[in-house]
Amino acid sequence: MLSDSTNRWPSSHVHARTLHGNGPVDGARLAKLLPETIAAFHLDLSGLTVLTEAASGAYVVTPIIAALAGARRVIAVTGESPYASTDEVIAQTREVASLFGVFSAVEIHTKRSTDLFAEADIITNLGFLRPIDAEAVEAMKPMAVVPLMCEAWEFRPGDLDMTACRSPLRTHRCGPFHFKGTRDVCN
């Protein structure tokens, strides 16, 4: 688990910054919330490779949290959306990563490929990675996990091929993290 003494938390200059993309993102608020969130969930991704998305606005934090939680490698996929251009998302993600001192830990890719799925231990079920279809599942490491990143009632079958995840030939795990109030949609 990271602590303030690891120098991975932002310095005081973050407090004066407001980032823009899909609406303003308050740097001071992020400087407070990200370490608190990582601590509250005891998130330790040490040694793991995380495949996630790079997105705009509040969603810029997904790869940053993975890097701050100690992921060995963070692979973030982005693309064009109605909310921001690819270039805007890349710029915002790099700016926030720099503010938190994790710039070199976050790789940004503009194309989703099964090669990226094959490298990851954790694959988030988020927009630019969807659909996580049979081809993507087949490419995954045998013990890769797919947290749904949503409430169980929000699950959409087209986002994640549960049949492929449940294959007796695979040992993948999928579903929400089992926090109070969640249910497993895989079984």
N, C-alpha and C positions, 0 to 999 in steps of 0.2 A: 504494500500500500504506500502510496506517495504521501509525503508530508510537506509542509511548508519549507522544511530545511533542504529539500531536494533541489530548490531553485527552479522548479518547473512551473511555479505559479507566477503570474504576471507581476511586474514591478508596478510602482505607483503611477506610472504614466498611463496605464490602461484607464484609470479613473477619469481622465480628461477626454477620452476618445468616444465618439459615437460613430459607428459604422453604418454605412448605407448600402442597400441592396433592395431587397423586398421589404421596405420599411426600415426604420432605424433599429440598430441593435446596440443597446447600451453596454459599452465596454465595462463600466463599473459594476453593473449588475452581473455580467458574465463572470467578472473576477471574483465575485462573491459566490454565485450559484454553482459554478462548475466544481470547485473543490468541495463544496458542501454536498453536492449530489454524489460525487465519487465516494466521499466518506460515508454518507448515509447508506449507500448500497454496498459498501465494502467491495467496490469494484476494483479488482486486481487482474489486469490482462497481461501481466508479465509473461514474456516469451511467446505470446500468441500473435498471429496475423489476423487482422480484422478487415473484412471487405464490407464497405458501407457506401453511402452516397455522399457526395458534396452537393449541398443545395443552398438556397438563398434564405435570407431572413433568419428566423429562429432556428431553422434546420441546419445552419452553418456549424452548429456545435457537435454534431454527431461524430465526425472524424477527430475533432479536437478532444472530446471526452475520451475516446479510445486511446489517443496518444498520451493524454495526461494520466490515464489509468495504467500506463506502462506497456502498452502493446509494443511488441518488437517491431512490427510493421503495420501501417495503416494504409490500405488501398482504398481510395475514394473515387467513385465513378460519377461523372456529371454529364450534362447535356443541355440542350435548349429546352426551355419550358415557358409557359405563359407568364411566369413570375420573374424570370431573369435570364439573360443570355448566358451562354457557356462562359464567356470571358468575364462577365460580372461575378458569376459564382466562383470561378477560379481566383479572381482578385480578392473577393471577400474571404474565402477560405484561407488563402495565403496570409492575408492581413491578420485574421484572428489567430492563426497558427503562430505567426511571428510574435504577436502580443503575448502569447502564452509560452513562448520559447520552444515550440514543438514543430517549427517549420520543416526541418529535415525529416521528421518522422511521418509526415503525411504526403503520400504520392497521389497525384490527381491524374485520372485517366478520363478521356472523353469518349471512349468506346467500351461497352460492356462485352466481355468475351469469356468463354468457358475457361480459358487459361487463368484468368483472375480468380474464378471460383475454385480452381484446382489448388491455388496457393494458400487459401484462407482456412483458418480454424473456426472462425465465426463469420457468418454471412448474415447481415441484417436484411430483413424483409422491408426494404424501403424503395421508393419510387424508381430511381435510375437503375436498380438491380432487377426490377420486376419485368416480366414474370420469372419467377424462379421455377423453371420448367424441368421436365425430365432430363433434358440435355445438360442443364446446369447442375442438377442434383447428381447425375452420373459422374460429372467431372470433379465433384467434391472429394476431399479426403474422407476416408471411412469414418472418422470420428468427428467430422465437422458438425457444427450446430447452427441452427437457424432460429434465432429469437424472432417472434412475430412483430415486435415493435408496435403493438396495438393492443387494445382491449380485445378479449376473446370474441365479444359480440360484433366487433368490427371486421373480423376475418372474412376475406373474400376468396373463395376457392380458386379463382383464376390467378391470384397473386403467387401462390405456392402450390406446386404439384404434390399433394399429400400422398397420393398413391406411390409416387416415386420415392418419397421419404420413408414410407412404410415398407418398402420392398424388403423381403427377407434376406436379400443379398447385401443390403446396406445397413449400416449401424448409425446413420445420421439421427440426430435428435432435433426435433422442431417443437415449436410452441412457445407460449409466453413463459417468462421467468415466473416461478411460482411464488409470487408475493401474495400477501393476504388479499383475498377478494378476487384472485384470478382463477381461471380453470383451464385445464388442459384440453385443447381442441384437436390434438393428435390422436387421442384414443376415443 
